[in-house]
Amino acid sequence: MNCRQETMFLESTSLLRQVRVDFYYTGEITADTALLLFNDGQDLDRMGLASVLGELSEKGRLAPLLCAGIHAGPLRTMEYGTIGILDYKGWGAKADQYAQFVLEELLPAVRAHFHAPVFREKAFAGWSLGALSAMDIVWTWPQEWSKAGLFSGSFWWRTKDKSDPEYREHRDRIMEDKVRRGGYYPWLRFFFQCGTEDETEDRNGNGVIDSIDDTVDLIAALESKGYDPARDIFYREVAGGRHDVETWAKVLPEFLLWGWGKTRA
């Protein structure tokens, strides 16, 4: 089944820039269609999303799904971040405006463009800083979402430099602290991915690279809120996986089947 592709350009009043959004889908858009947003949508062609959607749909393995890839702008490290809390370097200063764009500009534009007042569910995914942004937006507005797809997430995002003698991992990693201070939203489900060669840093000297440590600790924070690791959380660790599009592309079909497969992966 061929994957249909469309592109929309939005003049965002929240971000004061034009935002490109690429759409990928294989069937008619109805109230039974799920909407999946991707940060860093400029990477989706390299990841082969159109081919993956077409093949899975042709085999009858995928429920109706509309994917929207939001292209990052020149201020990516400012727009992708944690709402209301800056990284210690001042990054993420426009995270509030980015969330406003997604919720108040993009979602209404998608509904209008596809004549879809409602979607069966909405999910948000991303990689690296895009994963941090997706997780933060899902966690801040849980009533809007059902799932989050988080590939090599930048969950090291922190309020203090790791060299600061007062730095404490479980307090100063912003996303983990937000989860620990947050509630329990039983409808949410989370897909995490890390590669064993995502990076080489080992901040605490425990023999595990930081990206895996940060992800596993975030999962533990979710479990402490009541999320069931067997039902609500999926963690995929890729042996030899790197912090790159090629690694994330390999896991993309697994993620789509996890979230919208007619036969669960």
Order of alpha helices (4+ residues) and beta strands (2+ residues): beta-beta-beta-alpha-beta-alpha-alpha-alpha-beta-alpha-beta-alpha-alpha-beta-alpha-beta-alpha
